[in-house]
Amino acid sequence: MKRLFSILAIATVMAFGNVKASTAPAQLISANMQLLIAPVTTTLLQDEEAPAAAEESFHQNLKKRFIEGGPGFMGIVLLCLILGLAIAIERIIFLNLSTTNSKKLQQNVEDALNSGGVEAAKEVCRNTKGPVASIYYQGLDRADESIDAAEKAVVAYGGVQMGQLEKNVSWVSLFIALAPMLGFMGTVIGMIDAFDKIEAAGDMQPSLVAGGIKVALLTTVFGLIVAIILQVFYNYIIAKIDSIVNDMEDASITLIDMLVAYKNRK
């Protein structure tokens, strides 16, 4: 609103200057214009600098709060975040590399099986990465024995591949549970420290307990922040694993059907 009023005032002076040009000196109009434009320019510059100052203040405030929480529990909570993120990122990369186009692979295996037999289909699986291709290969490797043997090999190897997909995921869930627990422990210790100071002083003064209570709340907040961040990554990993497992189950059923049709043609 102040900016709007200033702009309106400038416009008024300009109009007045045009109407009274014969009577008002040019120096007076110029001086009035400078006096009115200066506050507007200052306000605009302050508005441009405000976001940068606010951003800097947020980072400084976050760093300050982390230091005020104390190196003990804050360091452990930060370690949980670093280790949890490292494991989560490794799992995400592994799962993305394990994802294949199941429909395209199925079509390629079926075409190779019909045109070149089992060995050609196995060659297609060897040239394709991912657990789905591995399941196809294990089933085709037992195709000369019997359908039951191929099915058992697919089921057994599917369990092995599922274990590989879920490797180290339990550590992420551990850090999700551990971070807020450490924060709550810091809260309890901070409250105990506050009551110890009250007992030593023999008087209930806000200045005695403010520090301990602030540390207690900071440890809780940072513990919850770490748990929330890791929970997002954990849910993504679980959803990715479920998607790959569904592809593996569909691939095993499709492979058995292809082998049955192949043996019937022979």
For each residue, the residues with C-beta under 8 A, 3 or more apart:
1: 4 5
2: 5 6 39 43
3: 6 7 40 43 44
4: 1 7 8
5: 1 2 8 9
6: 2 3 9 10 36 39 40 43
7: 3 4 10 11 40
8: 4 5 11 12
9: 5 6 12 13 36
10: 6 7 13 14 33 36 37 40
11: 7 8 14 15
12: 8 9 15 16
13: 9 10 16 17 29 32 33 36
14: 10 11 17 18 33
15: 11 12 18 19
16: 12 13 19 20 24
17: 13 14 20 21 24 29
18: 14 15 21
19: 15 16
20: 16 17 23 24
21: 17 18 24
22:
23: 20
24: 16 17 20 21 28 29
25: 28 29
26: 29 30
27: 30 31
28: 24 25 31 32
29: 13 17 24 25 26 32 33
30: 26 27 33 34
31: 27 28 34 35
32: 13 28 29 35 36
33: 10 13 14 29 30 36 37
34: 30 31 37 38
35: 31 32 38
36: 6 9 10 13 32 33 39 40
37: 10 33 34 40 41
38: 34 35 41 42
39: 2 6 36 42 43
40: 3 6 7 10 36 37 43 44
41: 37 38 44 45
42: 38 39 45 46
43: 2 3 6 39 40 46 47
44: 3 40 41 47 48
45: 41 42 48 49
46: 42 43 49 50
47: 43 44 50
48: 44 45 51
49: 45 46 52 53
50: 46 47 53 54
51: 48 54 55
52: 49 55 56
53: 49 50 56 57
54: 50 51 57 58
55: 51 52 58 59
56: 52 53 59 60
57: 53 54 60 61
58: 54 55 61 62
59: 55 56 62 63
60: 56 57 63 64
61: 57 58 64 65
62: 58 59 65 66
63: 59 60 66 67
64: 60 61 67 68
65: 61 62 68 69 218 221 222
66: 62 63 69 74 78 218 222
67: 63 64 74
68: 64 65 214 215 218
69: 65 66 73 74 186 215 218 219 222
70: 73 74 186 215 219
71: 74 75
72: 75 76 186
73: 69 70 76 77 182 183 185 186 189 219
74: 66 67 69 70 71 77 78 186 218 219 222
75: 71 72 78 79
76: 72 73 79 80 182
77: 73 74 80 81 179 182 183 219 222 223 226
78: 66 74 75 81 82 226
79: 75 76 82 83
80: 76 77 83 84 175 178 179 182 226 230
81: 77 78 84 85 175 179 226 229 230
82: 78 79 85 86
83: 79 80 86 87 171 175
84: 80 81 87 88 171 172 175 176 179 226 229 230 233
85: 81 82 88 89 229 230 233
86: 82 83 89 90
87: 83 84 90 91 168 169 171 172
88: 84 85 91 92 172 230 233 234 237
89: 85 86 92 93 233
90: 86 87 93 94 168
91: 87 88 94 95 167 168 169 172 237
92: 88 89 95 96 233 236 237 240
93: 89 90 96 97
94: 90 91 97 98 165
95: 91 92 98 99 165 237 240 241 244
96: 92 93 99 240
97: 93 94 129 130
98: 94 95 129 130 131 165 244
99: 95 96 130 240 243 244
100: 105 128 129 130 132 133 247
101: 104 105
102: 105 106 132 247 250 251
103: 106 107
104: 101 107 108
105: 100 101 102 108 109 124 128 132 133 136 251
106: 102 103 109 110 251 254
107: 103 104 110 111
108: 104 105 111 112 124 128
109: 105 106 112 113 121 124 125 136 140 255 258
110: 106 107 113 114 121 258
111: 107 108 114 115
112: 108 109 115 116 120 121 123 124
113: 109 110 116 117 118 120 121 140 258 262
114: 110 111 262
115: 111 112 120
116: 112 113 119 120 121
117: 113 120 121
118: 113 121 122 140 143 144 262
119: 116 122 123
120: 112 113 115 116 117 123 124
121: 109 110 112 113 116 117 118 124 125 136 140
122: 118 119 125 126 137 140 141
123: 112 119 120 126 127
124: 105 108 109 112 120 121 127 128
125: 109 121 122 128 133 134 136 137 140
126: 122 123 137
127: 123 124
128: 100 105 108 124 125 133
129: 97 98 100 133
130: 97 98 99 100 133 134
131: 98 134 135 158 161 164 165 244 248
132: 100 102 105 135 136 244 247 248 251
133: 100 105 125 128 129 130 136 137
134: 125 130 131 137 138 157 161
135: 131 132 138 139 154 157 158 161 248 251 252 255
136: 105 109 121 125 132 133 139 140 251 255
137: 122 125 126 133 134 140 141
138: 134 135 141 142 153 154 156 157
139: 135 136 142 143 150 151 153 154 252 255 256 259
140: 109 113 118 121 122 125 136 137 143 150 255 259
141: 122 137 138 153
142: 138 139 145 146 149 150 152 153
143: 118 139 140 150 259 262 263
144: 118
145: 142 149 150
146: 142 149 150
147: 150 151 256 259 260 263
148: 151 152
149: 142 145 146 152 153
150: 139 140 142 143 145 146 147 153 154 255 256 259
151: 139 147 148 154 155 252 256
152: 142 148 149 155 156
153: 138 139 141 142 149 150 156 157
154: 135 138 139 150 151 157 158 252 255 256
155: 151 152 158 159 252
156: 138 152 153 159 160
157: 134 135 138 153 154 160 161
158: 131 135 154 155 161 162 248 249 252
159: 155 156 162 163
160: 156 157 163 164
161: 131 134 135 157 158 164 165 248
162: 158 159 165 166 245 248
163: 159 160 166 167
164: 131 160 161 167
165: 94 95 98 131 161 162 241 244 245
166: 162 163 169 170 241
167: 91 163 164
168: 87 90 91 171 172
169: 87 91 166 172 173 234 237 238 241
170: 166 173 174
171: 83 84 87 168 174 175
172: 84 87 88 91 168 169 175 176 230 233 234 237
173: 169 170 176 177 234
174: 170 171 177 178
175: 80 81 83 84 171 172 178 179 226 230
176: 84 172 173 179 227 230 231 234
177: 173 174 180 181 227
178: 80 174 175 181 182
179: 77 80 81 84 175 176 182 183 223 224 226 227 230
180: 177 183 184 220 223 224 226 227
181: 177 178 184 185 223
182: 73 76 77 80 178 179 185 186 219 223
183: 73 77 179 180 186 187 219 220 221 222 223 224
184: 180 181 187 188 220 223
185: 73 181 182 188 189 219
186: 69 70 72 73 74 182 183 189 190 215 216 218 219 220 223
187: 183 184 190 191 216 217 219 220
188: 184 185 191 192 216
189: 73 185 186 192 193 216
190: 186 187 193 194 212 213 214 215 216 217 219
191: 187 188 194 195 212 213 216
192: 188 189 195 196 212
193: 189 190 196 197 212 215
194: 190 191 197 198 208 209 211 212 213 216
195: 191 192 198 199 209
196: 192 193 199 200
197: 193 194 200 201 208 209 212
198: 194 195 201 203 204 205 208 209
199: 195 196 202
200: 196 197
201: 197 198 205 208
202: 199
203: 198 208
204: 198 208 209
205: 198 201 208 209
206: 209 210
207: 210
208: 194 197 198 201 203 204 205
209: 194 195 197 198 204 205 206 212 213
210: 206 207 213 214
211: 194 214 215
212: 190 191 192 193 194 197 209 215 216
213: 190 191 194 209 210 216 217
214: 68 190 210 211 217 218
215: 68 69 70 186 190 193 211 212 218 219
216: 186 187 188 189 190 191 194 212 213 219 220
217: 187 190 213 214 220 221
218: 65 66 68 69 74 186 214 215 221 222
219: 69 70 73 74 77 182 183 185 186 187 190 215 216 222 223
220: 180 183 184 186 187 216 217 223 224
221: 65 183 217 218 224 225
222: 65 66 69 74 77 183 218 219 225 226
223: 77 179 180 181 182 183 184 186 219 220 226 227
224: 179 180 183 220 221 227 228
225: 221 222 228 229
226: 77 78 80 81 84 175 179 180 222 223 229 230
227: 176 177 179 180 223 224 230 231
228: 224 225 231 232
229: 81 84 85 225 226 232 233
230: 80 81 84 85 88 172 175 176 179 226 227 233 234
231: 176 227 228 234 235
232: 228 229 235 236
233: 84 85 88 89 92 172 229 230 236 237
234: 88 169 172 173 176 230 231 237 238
235: 231 232 238 239
236: 92 232 233 239 240
237: 88 91 92 95 169 172 233 234 240 241
238: 169 234 235 241 242
239: 235 236 242 243
240: 92 95 96 99 236 237 243 244
241: 95 165 166 169 237 238 244 245
242: 238 239 245 246
243: 99 239 240 246 247
244: 95 98 99 131 132 165 240 241 247 248
245: 162 165 241 242 248 249
246: 242 243 249 250
247: 100 102 132 243 244 250 251
248: 131 132 135 158 161 162 244 245 251 252
249: 158 245 246 252 253
250: 102 246 247 253 254
251: 102 105 106 132 135 136 247 248 254 255
252: 135 139 151 154 155 158 248 249 255 256
253: 249 250 256 257
254: 106 250 251 257 258
255: 109 135 136 139 140 150 154 251 252 258 259
256: 139 147 150 151 154 252 253 259 260
257: 253 254 260 261
258: 109 110 113 254 255 261 262
259: 139 140 143 147 150 255 256 262 263
260: 147 256 257 263 264
261: 257 258 264 265
262: 113 114 118 143 258 259 265 266
263: 143 147 259 260 266
264: 260 261
265: 261 262
266: 262 263
